[in-house]
Amino acid sequence: MELKLARTELDTKPKKIDLKKITEIVEKSHSTILYFDRENSHKDLLAMQDHFEKEGKSFYMSEVKFGLSANEYMYSVHIL
């Protein structure tokens, strides 16, 4: 599964990261916060949540708005 990281500039395309790389990041540190782009499907984010909860990790996801427009948001994911 590939997910798109949050954009650093509004006019650029989001970078992609796979679940294996995310797992490596989480194993390296005990607490990880990642930001994902709005183009990710909610279904994929929930599948990632299931993956980490099966490993015994705590998973917290929220929507973060950074502008007034309805499409100016990203997902914040905190994995412990």
Residue pairs with C-beta under 8 A, 6 or more apart in sequence:
1 18
1 19
1 44
1 47
1 48
2 16
2 17
2 18
2 19
3 16
3 17
3 18
3 19
3 22
3 36
3 40
3 44
3 45
3 48
4 14
4 15
4 16
4 17
4 36
4 37
4 39
4 40
5 14
5 15
5 16
5 17
5 34
5 35
5 36
5 37
6 14
6 35
6 36
6 37
6 74
6 75
7 13
7 14
7 37
7 74
14 37
14 39
19 48
19 51
22 34
22 48
23 51
25 32
25 34
26 32
26 52
26 57
26 79
30 80
31 78
31 79
31 80
32 78
32 79
33 76
33 77
33 78
33 79
34 76
34 77
34 79
35 64
35 74
35 75
35 76
35 77
36 45
36 74
36 75
36 77
37 74
37 75
38 71
38 73
38 74
38 75
40 75
45 61
45 75
45 77
48 59
48 77
49 59
49 61
52 59
52 79
53 59
57 79
57 80
58 79
58 80
59 77
59 78
59 79
59 80
60 77
60 78
60 79
60 80
61 75
61 76
61 77
61 78
62 75
62 76
63 73
63 74
63 75
63 76
64 73
64 74
64 75
64 76
65 72
65 73
66 72
66 73
66 74
